[in-house]
Amino acid sequence: MRCVITRYPFDLTRTGVLASMKGVRPELVTGASVTIGRRRYPVKQVGQVITRQDPRDFTAGEVMRAMTRLGFTCHDRPEGAPVGEGGLTLLQTASALLGGTGPVAV
């Protein structure tokens, strides 16, 4: 299927995307994401792998539109706050590393 991302046409297929993402370890999901196989990847990471372009060159919306057309499930944001080590949220972990004593009010 022909998809246009950053004004460049790409001939993408579902099996081609699955093959490209095989063996790629998902980064931490903090925003829009796409489920490929049994893993959930950040949209920008998927776009970077399949287009071989810098993630700053395309929008998450362009990649989400292409992945949806190929039949993948896209998500706008994660269900809960990203979790770091020890079950703490990333904000709590950062606070602890900076010398904070507890959760920080946002």
ABEGO torsion letter per residue (X at the ends): XBBBBGGBBBBBBAAAAAAAABGBBBBBBABBBBBBEABBBBAAAAAAAAAGBBAAABBAAAAAAAAAAAGBBBBABBABBBBBBGGBBAAAAAAAAAGBABBBBX
